[in-house]
Amino acid sequence: MFPIGASARSCAALTRSSTRLNNSLRHTAAALTTPSSSSFSSSTHSIVSHPPTITVSHASPCHQKRYSSHSPMGSQSGPARKKVTMSTIKSLYQKGEPIAMITAHDFPSAYVADQNGMDIILVGDSLAMVALGMEDTNEVEVEDMLLHCRSVARAAKSAFTVGDLPMGSYEISPEQALATAIRFVKHGKAQSVKLEGGKEFAPTIRKITTAGIPVLAHIGLTPQRQNALGGFRVQGKTSAGAMRVLEDALAVQEAGAFAVVLEAVPAEVATLITQKLSIPTIGIGAGSGCSGQVLVQIDLTGNFPPGRFMPKFVKKFGDIWSESAKAVVAYRDEVKSKQFPAPEHTYPMPAEEFEADGANALFTYRNTLSVSRHRSFRRRYRTTSSNLRLAEILHTSCCSAGADPTALNLTTTLSCGGNPPALASAAVASRGRSASITEALSVSGISGEAVPLALLFMSESVSGMGESDGEGMSGSMAALV
């Protein structure tokens, strides 16, 4: 039975915390104690005119273990790696060890990359398509990128992170570019930024790097300028084109970029550019002669439906889509056949606790209440979910005390909407009588019919009803007591 004590919380607090009350009904039924006492001390007129408050409190705080439908990704699967920094990248380059770079757009994709040895994680604007379902990278906004950068940063404890500046956030002026880069570092938690463009953006790169923010340049095929390039076309296929790419590479190096991405450039040209530079080159569709490689994670893991167009430079290292589809289909089938959840997937309750009168009261009530009566019960209460929960407690108490649990189902006075009926009987429980004694009184409804109503949870310390929105329990708790 729900406890009532001298140091009681107000009913108003209870009605504002329906979720907490629901949890206490589910998880602490066995710990609920017998009410201390109940009394009723006012005239019939005052009951009708001034609805009292039932004060409810727990005898002692009940700290519960909360079970979630999911849990955090967990601790590191192995020994923590040393944090990758600019010095680490420079060291890898000088030793001739290829730099492994991958894209990530959220916590799980960054977590798997970080846990499996990626040197650099790029929060690329390709997330516009692979994470947000947009047509191309030009649609993504700075705010979108910052959100994804923060998510990635929470997982990337070892890898060096790069945030991709989206179209429109850096082209107007070096000052605009610096302002955006600062936001990526301060609000996106990125360690560096990437921007597309060659020698024409050398002043922009210099402006950002001078402010102390590392810049990863991107030349060759620059997807943000696909319309100017005539689509996604390989760059540097001619002698003149190769020279332009080389000039861009030298310009961004001179401006202070710590590395440069070469996209969709012939392998021979990329190798030559790599040899000419003193900073790492990261290839994507540029051959194995670069200092490192980068791919979009969705592409290399195969997390896409069959029939999707794939660029020539992409290698599918896995088939996440098929595995995910198998899992989803298996789950659907087991839900439909009621194979899931099995006993091992549920939380048990000790049999002795379940069989206890106090703990089993709510279950008994629910089992004895038909679906139609339950629906009628909800309609008649016409109140907030919190107050509706109080009404369920009244039903539970009736059952626990041996009273007919369906008695209140037929009560029409609970939906009086601020016009509580007059009590037809003043037969009230005597002062000091235990609140566990449930008595049915006859009250007069709006229609004039007398219906039984349980006297429950009455205390001398009633005060302040709580919500008074004019519906259901507002102004009508007098009908309950």
C-alpha positions, 0 to 999 in steps of 0.5 A: 500500500502506498505510504502516508507519513507525518513528514509528507511530500505535497500532492502537488509535487507528486502530480508534477512527477508522474514518471517518478510515481510510475517508477515507484509503483513498478519498482518499489512495491515490495518496499512500501510500508503500511500507512501510519494513520488517517483521519478526516476532520471537517464538515460535509460543506467544507469537504465540498467547497474546499477540496483538500490535499492528500499528502503522500511521502516515503518513510525513507528515500528509496534509491533505485538502480535505473536500467536503461535500454542502452548503455554507453559504448564502454571503456577502451577495448585495449591499452590506451594509445598515445594521443596523436598530435601534429608532432606525431603526424610529422614524425610518421611522415619523416619515417615514411610510415603511411598516415591512416585517415578516415571520416566519421560523422558521429560518436559510434563511427568515431569510436570504432575508428579511434579504437582501431588505430586511425591516426586522423579522423576527418569530420568531412562535409560528406556527412551531408549525404551519408548522415543527413541524406542531402544531395551533395556537400553544398547543402550542409551548414556550419551548425550541422558540422559543429554538432557532428564535430562535437559528437566525434570529439567525444569518441576520439580520445587518441586520433587527431581530429579535423573539421571540414569547413562547409561551403559558404563559411570561408570563401568571402574573406580570410577574416570570415574563414578565421571566425569559422575556424575558431568556432570549429575549435571552440564549439566543435572541439576539433583540433584542426580544420580542412578547407578546399582550394589551392593558391587562391586560398593561400591568404585564407590558410595563412590567416588561420594558421597564423592564429594558431589553428592547423589547416589541412588543405584540399586540392585536385577535385574539390567537390564544393566546386563541382559545378565550376569543374563540370562535375566530379572529374579527375584533375591533372590529367593533362600536363597543364592540369598537372602543373596547376595541381602542383602549383596549388600544392606548393602554395598551400604548403607555403601558406602553412598547411600541415598536410594536403589532400589530393583527390581524384588526381592521376597516381603519377601526378600525385606521386610527383607532388608528394616528392616535391612537398615537405608536408604529407599528402593524403590521397583519395583516388590519387594512388599509393604514392601519397604519404597517407590515404583517406576514405569515407567510412560508410564506403569502406565498411559497405554500409550502403544499399545495393545499387549505390554508385561507387567511385572507382577509388573506393574499396569495399572492405566490409558489408555492414549493410547486409549484416545490419539487414539480417539482424533487423529481419531476425529481430522483426521475425522474433517480435512477430512470433513472440520469441523475443524477448525470452526470459533471459532478456527480462528482469525477474522479481523474487516470487516471495515479493511478487506474492506479498499482499502489498506488492501484489496489489497493483497486479491484482487490480490490473488482472481483475480489471477488464479492458472495457472497464479500464477504458471507461475508468480512464475516460471518467477520470479525464485528468492529468496523467499524474492525477490518473496515477493517484486514482490507480493507487486508490483502486490498488488500495481497495483491492489490497484492503479486500474491497471490491476493486471494481467499485470505483470503476462505476464512480461517476463523481470523479469527472465532475470537472470542478463541481464536486457533488455533495456527500450524501452520507457523513459516515466518516472513519473515526479519528485514528483509524488505520488508513488501510481500512477501506470504507465505501461511502455513498455519495451523490453524483451530478445525476443524483445517483448514489455511487460507492466511493472509497475513503482512502489516504485521509490525514489531518495534514491535508493542505494545498491540492496542487494542480487546479486546471479545472479538469478531472481531479482539480477541485474534485478530490473532495469526491475522493475523500 
